[in-house]
Amino acid sequence: MSRAAAAWSALGRHRLFAAVFGLGLAARLITMLGFPPAIWFGGDSASYLSTALYHVPGVSRLSGYGVFLFVLRPFHSFAVITAVQHLMGLAIGVMIYALLRRYGLPGWGATLAAVPVLLDAYQIQLEHLILPSATFGFLVMVAITLTLWWRGRRPLWATVAAGLVLAAGATLWPVGLPVLIVFLLYLALHRVGWRAFGAAVLACAVPLAGYVLWFHSVYGRYAFSNSDGIYLWSRTMTFANCAVIKPPAGELALCPRQPVAQRPSASTFIWEKNSPLNNVPGPKFSASKNALAKNFALRAIAAQPTGYLADVLHDVSLTFYWNNPEHPSPAMADRYQFAFATTHWISPGYVLSHGRIIRTVASDQLKYGGVTSTKAVEPFAAWMRGYQRFVYLRGTLVGVVLLIGFGGIVRSWRGSGFRRLDGWGGPGLFPWVTAVTLLLVPVMTADFAQRYALIAMPVVCLAAGLAFARPDPGSPQRRAAPPAPEAVPADPAPADPATADGQAAPAASPTAPPGA
């Protein structure tokens, strides 16, 4: 059979997935035609672009994505960035499909799990933003694929590569570090051996240590940012009562002023002009202010644990609303809509500084990609605006899919063949716990944002698909099945047809089995 014929035959075996993949590709091409060259996400995008241009990590957020932009800088094009991110989105769909087929799902079932990733309008829009979300989600899925691809003994290189990829992802978004911890706990739970576990730990340490040393070389302290305490402080602002917390005099300036019922969303407290954070002298994201805010936050959580838990659970529930919630504000929710893609969420004339270098957002954009704004090109832009009104996975359905994944884990606990084959908890355990981590940690440490939930959705879908995984035909359970009973040879016939008691032996039935 020729290579062309073999390829056509393979395509025929996966024709349903190929059709959905083609639709996803078409939607992404229309997006690139409708909103060239990329969608700008305000100060976040400006910060990452600054890192790519001046090779300095940001203090308010992790800057690993800036390194990604630096790698693509020779192309001098934001369109190249979005094209790569759209290819990452398509690759995530391929990984979900390939993993589920490997675990015995039929083509239609594996395709169904990949549909939300390939066709969801908000996923496509997320890939078109100058944000680390699409790249981070891709790295997480690569690590999960490397971890689950081998149902028996996993090669050492795959374990090391998975740890390295997750650690790289942890330099893009702080939630990557808890995901990395989940990965190491998963390895320990599955008893991969000290050699594999130690190699994975070393692999994880390389990108993390490199980032911390980079930060130290610029700011003189070993850290990932100057913002983790400030974000945690903002989380407490929705419930904090200083009469209960009783903070020391140095932290009183961080107390909220409004009654609880009148307070805005948690993350709003960082950016609003009248934020208590501005009562503390110094830059907003200085090391001293970050430490002070962290101390206040930990004190508030310890003094009001039920208030903290109640607000975390409320904001987690926003993930599962039927309609997308306008949180933390209607203007912020609009940033995830194609209808507002051309809005300047930060003024192109906004002045930035880098040491003695004074520049604007627009000048940085020109220096990197030669453009300063997003364009809406018709009719393609109108098509995607209409598409986004109908084609996306509702939050309530995300909750249903998450419960399906949990059901697969419960099934493995009840003694299915996955316990020895794919480890304790079945093959869906690692992706399901990873998905919960991606949904829960941002709300615990900062606030709910729609893009955080979107990052988790592919992993949620994969975990649900793995709930229907079948045992491997080559698994120990299948090989250990009891063999069919062997035939018992008949006693040799005596020379005398008479039996020992003198009676004639009956003739054997021609249909009776041997030994009957």
C-alpha positions in Angstrom: 0.0 0.0 0.0 1.4 3.4 -0.9 1.9 6.1 1.7 -0.9 8.2 0.2 -3.3 5.2 0.4 -2.2 4.5 4.0 -2.8 8.1 5.0 -6.2 8.1 3.3 -7.0 4.9 5.2 -6.0 6.4 8.5 -8.0 9.5 7.8 -11.0 7.3 7.1 -10.7 5.6 10.5 -10.8 9.0 12.2 -13.1 10.8 9.8 -15.4 12.2 12.5 -12.6 13.7 14.4 -11.0 15.0 11.1 -14.3 16.8 10.3 -14.5 18.5 13.8 -10.8 19.3 13.5 -11.4 20.9 10.1 -14.2 23.1 11.6 -11.9 24.2 14.4 -9.2 25.1 12.0 -11.7 27.1 9.8 -13.0 29.0 12.9 -9.4 29.9 13.8 -8.6 31.1 10.3 -11.7 33.3 10.3 -10.6 34.7 13.6 -7.2 35.6 12.3 -8.8 37.2 9.2 -11.4 39.0 11.3 -9.2 40.5 14.1 -5.7 41.0 12.8 -3.1 40.7 14.2 -4.0 39.9 17.8 -6.3 41.0 20.6 -4.6 43.2 23.2 -5.4 42.6 26.9 -4.5 45.9 28.4 -1.7 46.2 31.0 -1.2 42.4 31.1 -0.2 42.3 27.4 2.0 45.4 27.8 3.9 43.8 30.7 4.7 40.6 28.8 5.7 42.7 25.8 8.0 44.7 27.9 9.8 41.6 29.1 10.3 40.4 25.5 11.8 43.8 24.5 13.9 44.6 27.5 14.6 41.2 29.1 13.5 42.2 32.5 10.9 40.2 34.6 7.8 41.9 35.8 7.1 42.5 39.5 3.3 42.2 39.3 3.1 38.9 37.4 5.3 36.0 36.3 7.0 36.8 33.0 7.7 33.4 31.5 5.3 34.3 28.7 7.5 37.3 27.9 10.3 34.8 27.2 8.0 33.0 24.7 7.4 36.4 23.0 11.1 37.0 22.9 11.6 33.7 21.1 9.2 34.7 18.4 10.4 38.3 18.2 12.6 37.7 15.1 9.3 37.3 13.1 8.4 40.9 14.1 4.7 40.0 14.0 1.9 39.6 16.5 0.1 37.5 13.9 2.8 34.8 14.2 2.2 34.7 18.0 -1.6 34.2 17.6 -1.0 31.6 14.8 1.3 29.6 17.1 -1.3 29.8 19.9 -4.1 28.7 17.6 -2.0 25.7 16.6 -1.5 24.9 20.3 -5.3 24.9 20.7 -5.7 22.5 17.8 -2.8 20.3 19.3 -4.7 20.1 22.6 -7.7 18.7 20.8 -5.5 16.2 19.0 -3.9 15.1 22.4 -7.3 14.6 24.0 -8.5 12.5 21.1 -5.3 10.4 20.8 -5.2 9.7 24.6 -8.8 8.6 24.7 -8.5 6.4 21.7 -5.5 4.8 23.4 -7.6 4.1 26.4 -10.2 2.3 24.4 -12.8 4.9 23.7 -14.6 4.7 20.3 -13.9 7.4 17.8 -17.2 9.3 18.4 -16.6 9.3 22.2 -13.0 10.6 21.9 -14.2 13.2 19.4 -17.0 14.4 21.7 -14.4 15.1 24.5 -12.3 17.2 22.1 -15.3 19.2 20.7 -15.3 21.9 23.4 -11.6 22.6 22.9 -11.7 22.6 19.1 -15.0 24.6 18.6 -15.6 26.6 21.8 -15.6 30.3 20.7 -14.2 31.5 24.0 -11.3 29.0 23.7 -10.6 30.4 20.2 -10.7 34.0 21.5 -8.4 33.1 24.3 -5.8 31.8 21.8 -6.0 35.1 20.0 -5.1 37.2 23.1 -1.6 38.3 23.9 -1.7 36.3 27.2 0.0 33.2 28.5 -3.3 31.3 28.9 -3.2 29.3 25.7 0.5 28.5 26.0 0.1 27.5 29.7 -2.8 25.2 28.8 -0.8 23.6 26.0 2.1 22.8 28.3 -0.2 21.3 30.9 -1.8 19.0 28.3 1.7 18.0 27.0 2.7 17.0 30.5 -0.5 15.0 31.0 -0.1 13.2 27.7 3.5 12.3 28.5 2.4 11.0 31.9 -0.6 8.9 30.7 0.5 7.7 27.3 2.2 4.6 28.6 -0.3 2.4 30.5 2.5 0.1 31.8 5.9 1.2 32.8 6.5 4.8 31.7 10.0 5.6 30.2 12.2 7.6 32.4 12.6 10.3 29.8 8.8 10.8 29.6 8.6 11.4 33.4 11.5 13.9 33.2 10.1 15.7 30.2 6.6 16.0 31.9 8.2 17.6 34.9 10.3 19.9 32.8 7.3 21.1 30.8 5.2 21.7 33.9 8.0 23.7 35.5 8.3 25.8 32.4 4.5 26.4 32.6 4.9 27.5 36.3 7.0 30.4 35.1 4.0 31.6 33.0 1.3 31.5 35.6 1.5 31.1 39.4 -1.1 28.3 39.4 1.5 26.2 37.6 3.4 25.6 40.8 0.5 23.9 42.6 -0.1 21.8 39.4 3.6 20.8 39.6 3.1 19.7 43.2 0.1 17.6 42.1 2.3 16.0 39.5 5.0 15.0 42.0 2.4 13.7 44.5 0.9 11.6 41.6 4.3 10.1 40.9 4.9 9.3 44.6 1.4 7.8 44.9 2.1 5.6 42.0 5.5 4.5 43.3 7.5 5.2 40.2 10.7 4.6 42.1 13.3 6.9 43.6 15.3 7.1 40.4 12.3 8.4 38.3 11.0 10.6 41.1 14.4 12.1 41.8 15.0 12.8 38.1 11.6 14.5 37.8 12.3 16.7 40.8 15.6 17.8 39.3 13.9 18.5 36.0 11.3 20.6 37.7 14.0 22.6 39.6 15.8 23.7 36.4 13.2 26.2 35.0 12.2 27.4 38.5 15.7 28.0 39.7 16.6 29.8 36.4 13.6 32.1 36.8 14.4 32.9 40.5 18.0 33.7 39.6 16.9 35.9 36.8 14.6 37.8 39.1 17.4 38.1 41.7 19.8 39.5 39.1 17.5 42.4 38.4 15.8 43.1 41.8 18.3 41.6 44.3 16.0 39.1 45.9 15.2 35.5 45.3 11.5 35.4 44.4 9.1 34.9 41.5 7.4 38.3 41.9 6.5 41.1 44.3 2.7 40.4 44.0 1.7 37.1 45.6 1.0 38.7 48.9 -0.9 41.6 47.3 -3.1 39.3 45.3 -3.8 37.2 48.5 -4.6 40.4 50.4 -7.1 41.4 47.7 -8.8 38.0 48.2 -9.4 38.9 51.8 -10.9 42.3 51.1 -14.4 40.8 50.4 -14.8 39.6 54.0 -12.0 41.2 56.1 -13.2 42.9 59.4 -10.4 44.6 61.1 -12.3 44.7 64.4 -12.0 40.9 64.4 -8.6 40.6 62.8 -7.0 43.2 65.1 -3.9 43.9 62.8 -0.9 45.6 64.2 -0.5 49.4 63.6 1.7 48.9 60.6 -1.1 47.0 58.8 -4.1 49.2 59.7 -3.8 51.1 56.5 -4.7 47.9 54.5 -8.1 47.6 56.2 -11.1 48.0 53.9 -13.3 51.0 54.4 -16.7 50.0 52.9 -19.2 47.7 54.6 -19.0 44.1 53.3 -22.2 44.4 51.3 -20.9 47.4 49.4 -17.5 46.1 48.5 -16.5 45.3 44.9 -14.9 42.0 43.7 -11.7 41.0 45.3 -9.3 41.8 42.5 -10.7 45.3 42.1 -9.0 46.3 45.3 -5.6 46.1 43.6 -6.4 48.5 40.8 -8.9 51.0 42.0 -7.7 54.5 42.7 -9.1 54.5 46.3 -7.6 51.2 47.2 -6.2 50.9 50.8 -3.1 49.6 49.1 -2.3 53.1 48.0 -2.2 54.2 51.7 1.0 52.4 52.1 4.0 54.4 50.8 6.1 53.1 47.9 5.4 51.5 44.5 2.4 49.3 44.4 4.4 46.1 43.8 7.4 46.7 46.0 8.8 43.9 48.0 8.1 45.6 51.3 4.4 46.3 50.4 4.0 42.7 49.2 5.3 41.3 52.5 3.0 43.6 54.5 0.0 42.6 52.4 0.8 38.9 52.8 1.1 39.3 56.6 -2.3 41.0 56.7 -3.9 38.4 54.4 -2.7 35.4 56.5 -3.8 37.2 59.7 -7.3 37.8 58.1 -7.7 34.2 57.0 -6.7 32.8 60.4 -9.1 35.2 62.2 -12.0 34.7 59.8 -11.7 31.2 58.2 -15.4 30.8 57.6 -15.6 34.2 55.8 -12.6 33.2 53.6 -14.2 29.8 52.9 -17.6 31.2 52.1 -16.2 33.8 49.6 -13.9 31.2 47.9 -16.9 28.8 47.4 -19.1 31.6 46.1 -16.5 32.6 43.5 -15.8 29.0 42.6 -19.5 28.6 41.9 -19.2 31.3 39.2 -17.5 28.8 37.0 -20.7 26.8 36.8 -23.2 29.6 36.0 -25.3 28.9 32.9 -24.5 32.4 31.6 -21.0 33.9 31.9 -20.9 36.0 35.0 -19.9 39.7 34.8 -17.1 39.3 37.3 -15.1 41.0 38.6 -16.8 43.7 36.6 -18.9 44.0 33.4 -15.9 45.8 31.7 -13.6 42.9 32.5 -16.1 40.3 31.3 -16.3 42.3 28.0 -12.6 41.6 27.4 -13.5 38.0 26.5 -15.9 39.0 23.8 -15.1 39.4 20.1 -17.6 42.3 20.1 -15.1 44.4 22.2 -11.9 43.1 20.6 -10.9 46.5 19.2 -11.4 48.4 22.5 -8.2 49.9 23.9 -8.2 48.4 27.4 -5.1 50.4 28.0 -4.4 53.7 26.2 -1.7 53.4 23.4 -0.3 56.6 24.8 0.1 55.2 28.3 3.6 56.0 29.5 5.9 53.1 30.6 9.3 53.3 32.1 12.3 51.0 32.1 15.1 52.6 34.0 15.9 55.8 32.1 14.0 54.7 29.1 10.6 56.3 28.7 8.2 54.9 26.2 4.5 54.3 25.5 2.5 51.2 24.9 2.2 52.1 21.3 5.9 52.5 20.8 6.5 49.1 22.3 4.0 47.6 20.0 5.6 49.2 17.0 9.1 48.1 18.1 7.9 44.5 18.4 5.2 44.0 15.7 4.8 47.1 13.7 1.2 47.7 14.6 -0.6 49.5 17.5 -4.1 48.3 17.5 -6.5 45.4 16.6 -8.6 45.8 13.5 -12.1 44.4 12.8 -12.2 43.1 9.2 -15.7 42.4 7.8 -17.4 40.0 7.2 -15.1 37.7 9.2 -15.3 39.7 12.4 -19.2 39.7 12.2 -19.1 35.9 11.7 -17.1 35.3 14.8 -19.2 37.7 16.8 -22.3 35.7 15.8 -20.5 32.4 16.4 -19.6 33.4 19.9 -23.2 33.9 20.8 -24.0 30.2 20.4 -21.0 27.9 20.2 -19.4 27.5 23.6 -19.7 25.2 26.6 -22.0 26.6 29.3 -20.6 26.7 32.8 -23.3 24.4 34.1 -22.3 21.8 31.6 -18.6 22.2 32.7 -19.9 21.2 36.2 -21.6 18.1 34.7 -18.5 17.1 32.8 -16.4 17.5 36.0 -18.8 15.2 37.9 -18.5 12.6 35.1 -14.7 12.6 35.6 -15.1 12.2 39.4 -17.4 9.2 38.7 -14.6 7.5 36.8 -12.3 7.9 39.8 -15.0 6.5 42.2 -15.4 3.5 39.8 -11.7 2.7 40.1 -11.9 2.9 43.9 -14.6 0.2 43.8 -12.2 -2.3 42.5 -12.1 -2.1 38.7 -9.2 -3.3 36.7 -7.6 0.2 36.7 -6.2 -0.1 40.2 -3.2 -2.1 39.2 -3.3 -1.2 35.5 -3.3 2.6 35.7 -2.6 3.2 39.4 -4.7 4.1 42.3 -7.6 6.2 41.2 -7.6 5.1 37.6 -6.2 7.0 34.6 -8.5 10.0 35.1 -7.1 10.8 38.6 -4.2 13.0 37.5 -6.1 15.1 35.0 -9.1 15.5 37.2 -7.1 16.7 40.2 -5.2 19.0 37.9 -8.5 20.4 36.6 -9.8 21.0 40.1 -6.5 22.7 41.0 -6.7 25.0 38.0 -10.3 26.0 39.0 -9.8 26.3 42.8 -6.3 27.8 43.3 -6.9 31.1 41.4 -10.0 31.8 43.5 -8.3 30.9 46.7 -5.3 33.2 46.1 -6.8 36.0 44.0 -10.2 36.1 42.3 -12.4 34.4 39.7 -11.7 35.3 36.1 -13.2 33.7 33.0 -9.9 32.9 31.4 -8.9 30.8 34.4 -11.9 28.6 34.0 -11.2 28.3 30.2 -7.7 27.1 30.9 -9.1 24.2 33.0 -11.8 23.1 30.5 -9.6 20.9 28.2 -8.4 19.0 31.2 -11.9 18.6 32.6 -13.0 17.1 29.3 -10.1 14.7 29.2 -10.8 13.5 32.7 -14.5 12.9 31.8 -13.5 10.9 28.8 -11.1 8.7 30.8 -14.0 7.8 33.1 -15.0 5.5 30.3 -11.5 4.0 29.6 -11.3 0.3 29.1 -8.6 -2.0 30.6 -5.7 -2.7 28.4 -5.9 -6.1 26.7 -2.2 -6.6 27.7 -2.9 -5.7 31.3 -2.0 -8.0 34.2 -5.7 -8.5 34.9 -6.3 -9.8 31.5 -3.2 -12.0 31.4 -4.0 -13.4 34.9 -7.5 -14.6 34.0 -8.0 -18.2 35.0 -7.5 -20.7 32.0 -10.2 -22.9 30.8 -10.3 -26.3 32.7 -8.1 -28.8 31.0 -9.5 -32.1 29.9 -9.0 -35.0 32.3 -7.8 -38.1 30.4 -10.0 -41.2 30.6 -8.8 -44.2 32.5 -7.5 -46.9 30.2 -10.2 -49.5 29.3 -9.8 -52.8 31.1 -9.1 -55.9 29.0 -12.3 -57.5 30.4 -15.4 -55.5 29.4 -16.9 -56.4 32.8 -16.5 -54.0 35.7 -15.0 -54.9 39.0 -18.4 -55.8 40.4 -19.1 -58.1 37.5 -21.5 -55.8 35.7 -21.0 -54.8 32.1 -19.6 -51.3 31.5 -22.0 -49.1 29.5 -20.9 -48.0 26.0 -19.5 -44.5 25.9 -21.7 -41.9 24.1 -20.1 -40.7 20.9 -20.9 -37.2 21.9 -19.6 -37.4 25.5 -16.5 -35.4 26.2 -13.3 -37.3 27.1 -13.4 -38.5 30.7 -17.2 -38.3 30.9 
